[in-house]
Amino acid sequence: MTDQKNSINHIASTRSEGREFILASQSPRRKELLGKLDCHFRVEPSFIEEKIGSYNTAEDLVRELALLKAHKRAQDNPEGIVIGCDTVVVLEGEVLGQPVDKNDAFRMLKMLNNKTHQVVSGLALVQKSMGKEIFDIEKSFVRFKDNSDEKLREYILTGEPMDKAGAYAIQGHGSALVASYKGCYHNIVGFPIELFRKMMKEFFSVIFTNPMQCTCRTGKTIEYINIKKGGA
């Protein structure tokens, strides 16, 4: 009931401002991050089949999936600005999606252990009535500690890895596995906030009046930032 009330409030507010935003994702991380901006939106997930192995590069994959998600929802919302996003973890050219089970989660975490990997997000904005289709990519880098097998298995037992690309969440208990990161932190969580704000300003003349504090610099290289040990 509460979710329905919140959804109604989002719709009423966006229409009164002449803007309607639709998040074409069921990700709770994206919903939470977008909700921290002065951006009133509603959630309409796009359920599409994701075949990681059918793309040559991670960039091709996130572009295709983000645009597919946005266009699918834009069919029913031609006046709205539809937001499609897809995020993957990439290690030495191999794309890691969500683990299928605990064994798969352990396999992924062992691969990432004591190495640096990329987190690649594709962000698509589509407004069908205006013929607008905007797309861009954000990349961040994460370095894992040299974690013991016991520590990795203990992390898996929390249940946190099972719906996360690469089998970890930097904003949760998974932060204990991470030594450092470079680039946009929110991109690693699952939604590149600074890139979204930049695209909205440049292509839709939308400037958010209550921007969240963001620990990233889109389009610029920054030094590795050591993150605190521990959980959420």
Buried (B, 14 or more C-beta within 10 A) or exposed (E): EEEEEBBEEBBEBBEEEEBBBBBBBEBEBBBEBBBBBEBBBBBBBBEBEBEBEEBEEBBEBBBBBBBBBBBBBBEEBEEBBBBBBBBBBBBEEEBBBBBEEBEBBBBBBBBBBEEBBBBBBBBBBBBBEEEEBBBBBBBBBBBBBEBEEEBBEEBBEEEBBBBBBBBBBBBBBBBBBBBBBBBBBBBBBBBBBBBBBBBBEEBBEBEBEEBBEBEBEBEEEEEBEEBEEEEE
